[in-house]
Amino acid sequence: MDQSTFQSIYEAHSGDVRKLAYWLVRDAEIASEITSETFLRAWTGRLSIRTETVKAYLLAIARNLATDHLRKPAPPVPIEDHHAVSPSAGTAPLELHEALTAIAQLPEAYRDALLLAAVEGLSHEETARILGVSPACAKVRVHRARLMLVESMSKKEIP
């Protein structure tokens, strides 16, 4: 694969890679780093990229990098910084904040399946390929993740 082909792949898929990375790590700066690392790894392994699965290949790399990042212990936060930002601060409506929190609290296997299928719009086959499971398993994970979200969100509405 030549550089111009790789450039067109980057232009076509970098937004999707960054979006998935952001959904997984919830930090724009880290999502950008994951996006850069994803394309660096794709470039170094470019001989093994099959063009019909390039998006799934890139999202799998990004998911693995995000998972590795989330497994690292968080750096300590000084005590005075704990109260610097209130949980309600920000531009997202409360419902969106609660939905994002509920998604983040899903078990990893279900959260990743839901994000790949619902947010990235991948088929169950593509989602399965990224997660290393059968298409039926991917479909079940997406369904269960949606049920868990509905249950979680309905509990928040009950006073």
C-alpha positions in Angstrom: 0.0 0.0 0.0 1.4 3.4 -1.0 1.3 6.6 1.0 -1.5 8.2 -0.9 -3.8 5.1 -0.4 -3.0 5.2 3.3 -3.7 8.9 3.4 -7.2 8.3 1.9 -7.8 5.6 4.5 -6.8 8.0 7.2 -9.1 10.7 5.9 -12.0 8.2 5.6 -11.7 6.6 9.0 -9.8 8.8 11.5 -13.0 10.5 12.7 -14.6 7.1 13.4 -11.5 5.9 15.2 -11.3 9.1 17.3 -15.0 8.9 18.1 -14.7 5.3 19.3 -11.6 6.0 21.4 -13.4 9.0 23.0 -16.4 6.9 23.9 -14.1 4.3 25.5 -11.7 6.6 27.4 -13.9 9.7 27.8 -10.9 12.1 27.3 -10.3 14.0 24.1 -6.6 14.3 24.4 -6.1 10.5 25.1 -8.6 9.7 22.3 -6.3 11.7 19.9 -3.3 9.9 21.1 -5.0 6.5 20.6 -6.1 7.6 17.1 -2.5 8.5 16.2 -1.2 5.3 17.7 -3.9 3.3 15.8 -2.8 4.7 12.4 0.9 4.3 13.3 0.3 0.6 14.0 -1.8 0.3 10.9 1.0 1.8 8.8 3.6 -0.5 10.2 1.4 -3.5 9.6 0.0 -2.2 6.3 0.9 -5.4 4.4 -1.7 -7.3 6.4 -4.6 -4.9 6.0 -7.4 -6.3 3.9 -9.2 -3.4 2.2 -12.7 -4.8 2.7 -12.2 -4.9 6.5 -10.0 -1.8 7.0 -12.5 0.1 9.2 -13.0 -3.0 11.4 -9.2 -3.5 11.5 -8.6 0.1 12.6 -11.4 0.1 15.2 -10.0 -3.2 16.7 -6.6 -1.6 17.1 -8.2 1.5 18.7 -10.3 -0.6 21.1 -7.3 -2.6 22.2 -5.3 0.6 22.8 -8.2 2.1 24.8 -8.5 -1.1 26.8 -4.8 -1.1 27.6 -5.0 2.6 28.6 -8.0 1.9 30.9 -6.1 -0.9 32.6 -3.3 1.4 33.7 -3.6 2.8 37.2 -4.8 6.4 37.2 -2.2 9.0 38.3 -3.0 10.4 41.8 -5.0 13.6 41.8 -4.1 16.3 44.3 -6.8 16.7 47.0 -7.6 20.3 46.0 -8.5 19.2 42.5 -11.2 16.8 43.6 -13.6 19.8 44.1 -12.5 21.8 41.1 -15.2 20.5 38.7 -18.7 19.8 39.7 -20.3 16.7 38.2 -23.1 18.8 36.7 -20.6 21.3 35.1 -20.4 21.0 31.3 -22.6 21.6 28.3 -24.3 18.2 28.2 -27.9 18.0 29.4 -28.4 16.0 32.6 -30.0 13.1 30.7 -27.1 12.8 28.3 -24.6 12.9 31.2 -26.6 10.1 33.0 -26.7 8.0 29.8 -23.0 8.4 29.2 -22.3 7.4 32.8 -24.6 4.4 32.4 -22.8 3.3 29.3 -19.4 3.7 31.0 -20.6 1.5 33.8 -21.6 -1.4 31.6 -19.4 -4.5 31.7 -16.6 -4.0 29.1 -17.8 -6.8 26.7 -21.3 -5.3 26.5 -20.1 -1.7 26.4 -17.7 -2.3 23.5 -20.3 -4.3 21.6 -22.9 -1.6 22.0 -20.5 1.2 21.0 -19.3 -0.6 17.9 -22.8 -1.5 16.7 -24.8 1.5 17.8 -22.3 4.4 17.7 -20.1 3.2 14.9 -22.9 1.5 12.9 -21.0 -1.7 12.4 -22.8 -4.9 11.4 -22.9 -7.7 13.9 -20.4 -9.5 11.7 -17.9 -6.6 11.9 -18.5 -6.2 15.6 -17.9 -9.9 16.1 -14.7 -9.8 14.1 -13.3 -6.9 16.3 -14.4 -8.5 19.6 -13.2 -12.0 18.5 -16.6 -13.6 19.0 -19.3 -15.1 16.8 -21.8 -12.8 15.1 -24.6 -14.4 17.3 -22.6 -13.6 20.4 -22.1 -10.0 19.2 -25.8 -9.6 18.6 -26.6 -11.0 22.0 -24.1 -8.6 23.7 -25.6 -5.6 21.9 -29.1 -6.6 22.9 -28.2 -7.2 26.5 -26.3 -4.0 26.7 -29.4 -2.1 25.5 -31.5 -3.9 28.1 -28.9 -3.0 30.9 -29.0 0.6 29.8 -32.8 0.7 29.8 -32.8 -0.8 33.3 -30.1 1.5 34.6 -31.8 4.6 33.2 -35.3 3.6 34.5 -33.8 3.2 38.0 -32.6 6.8 37.9 -36.0 8.1 37.1 -37.6 6.5 40.2 -37.4 8.9 43.2 
